Amino acid sequence: MNAQSPTPPPHLGMLQLLNGAHVAGAVSCLAQLGIPDLVEDGPKSTEHLATQTGTNRWAIYRLMRATASVGVLAEGPEGTFSETPMSAVLRSNANPSLRALAIMGGRDWHGRGWAHLEHCVRSGKQALDHIYGAHIFEYLRQHPEEAQVFDNAMTAISMIDSPAVADAYNFDGIHSIVDVAGGHGLLLATIMARNPHLKGTLYEVPHVLEGCRTGPLTPVMDRCTLASGDMFTSVPAGADAYIMKHIIHDWPDEECIRLLTACRKGVNPGGKLLVVDCVIQPGNDFSPGKFLDLQMLIFPGGCERTDKQFRDLFAASGWRLNRIIATAAADSIVEGVPA
Ligand SMILES: C[S@@+](CC[C@H](N)C(=O)[O-])C[C@H]1O[C@@H](n2cnc3c(N)ncnc32)[C@H](O)[C@@H]1O
């Protein structure tokens, strides 16, 4: 520390942290209104953007001025706004596009869930059960519009982590793979596109599976089976590998053991279990997984796990944790082999 660069006082750091929720809210609103799409082909005036989005001119100017101050849009002369790299990832046609994830962050159920964090911390129970009397996946089943928002948000994250998983793992020795609770199928589609020898099965609840028929799996559908069911009752048997991304972190140990045991029963001799999730390192290092972990507390009731927790979970389900493979995304691939 010297006279030129004093350490900022903690209250300024704290104000910045508290402002995080406001930034996320503003970015979510910007994405919902589709403004990043509207500035793709050049700067636009506030009047033009207000007309296109059916919004109040002065209010939308204030929204864009705020997001531009954190690099999401750039304000030019006389109230014009143009694209920046950070607003470009919120365009519908970007790859990856985080628009759907930003939109989910602005949904009422999502905001109410976070507003009930204290309830979750006090009780160890989930927010939507408390607010709506339904577990999140039941709530989504009952609200098709919100289910669409959720499924699109999952696909948005998958645009980042599916290529990372497909790059990090060698699927040469695997001929058949089941993606358990695979959402709309982007992970399976990405793996199958890069591995033409591979036959795949996407396993999901019926209402989500409907969205797979016209989704990312379309180009590989000749090698792909769509199967619906409840993964806690059974999984399709006879595969060389079972992969599940962001599934184990959704559930408490008891449900995970039931699911992993079903996969162990179904797997072909010498087969693999591939769990794709964050692997948490204890300590003070920043990791997005530690906040994702709070989302798991608020919404489905699971948690992010350490390598030891994965090892114990695998051992309780007839698997042995063989190795943990880092990917270019925040997730790792936790590989199990029959114990
Ligand atoms: C967090 S999302 C992850 C989706 C996908 N694996 C991905 O990474 O994008 C969890 C998924 O689990 C599915 N799911 C929840 N309960 C299920 C059950 N009992 N059987 C099968 N799938 C289930 C949901 O429909 C949802 O698509």
PDBQT file of the ligand as one rigid body, heavy atoms in Angstrom, charges set to zero:
ROOT
HETATM    1  C1  LIG A 401     -30.579 -28.776 -13.736  1.00  0.00    +0.000 C 
HETATM    2  S1  LIG A 401     -31.443 -29.529 -15.059  1.00  0.00    +0.000 S 
HETATM    3  C2  LIG A 401     -30.085 -30.166 -15.996  1.00  0.00    +0.000 C 
HETATM    4  C3  LIG A 401     -30.446 -30.530 -17.389  1.00  0.00    +0.000 C 
HETATM    5  C4  LIG A 401     -29.269 -30.985 -18.267  1.00  0.00    +0.000 C 
HETATM    6  N1  LIG A 401     -28.622 -32.160 -17.739  1.00  0.00    +0.000 N 
HETATM    7  C5  LIG A 401     -28.293 -29.874 -18.460  1.00  0.00    +0.000 C 
HETATM    8  O1  LIG A 401     -27.182 -29.943 -17.928  1.00  0.00    +0.000 OA
HETATM    9  O2  LIG A 401     -28.629 -28.881 -19.128  1.00  0.00    +0.000 OA
HETATM   10  C6  LIG A 401     -32.137 -30.948 -14.258  1.00  0.00    +0.000 C 
HETATM   11  C7  LIG A 401     -32.970 -31.833 -15.150  1.00  0.00    +0.000 C 
HETATM   12  O3  LIG A 401     -33.403 -32.973 -14.381  1.00  0.00    +0.000 OA
HETATM   13  C8  LIG A 401     -34.652 -33.381 -14.895  1.00  0.00    +0.000 C 
HETATM   14  N2  LIG A 401     -35.327 -34.221 -13.891  1.00  0.00    +0.000 N 
HETATM   15  C9  LIG A 401     -35.776 -33.844 -12.677  1.00  0.00    +0.000 A 
HETATM   16  N3  LIG A 401     -36.340 -34.882 -12.038  1.00  0.00    +0.000 NA
HETATM   17  C10 LIG A 401     -36.249 -35.945 -12.863  1.00  0.00    +0.000 A 
HETATM   18  C11 LIG A 401     -36.654 -37.326 -12.766  1.00  0.00    +0.000 A 
HETATM   19  N4  LIG A 401     -37.270 -37.773 -11.653  1.00  0.00    +0.000 N 
HETATM   20  N5  LIG A 401     -36.399 -38.159 -13.805  1.00  0.00    +0.000 NA
HETATM   21  C12 LIG A 401     -35.781 -37.692 -14.924  1.00  0.00    +0.000 A 
HETATM   22  N6  LIG A 401     -35.359 -36.385 -15.073  1.00  0.00    +0.000 NA
HETATM   23  C13 LIG A 401     -35.599 -35.542 -14.054  1.00  0.00    +0.000 A 
HETATM   24  C14 LIG A 401     -35.360 -32.058 -15.138  1.00  0.00    +0.000 C 
HETATM   25  O4  LIG A 401     -36.450 -32.208 -16.036  1.00  0.00    +0.000 OA
HETATM   26  C15 LIG A 401     -34.233 -31.190 -15.689  1.00  0.00    +0.000 C 
HETATM   27  O5  LIG A 401     -34.190 -31.181 -17.089  1.00  0.00    +0.000 OA
ENDROOT
TORSDOF 0
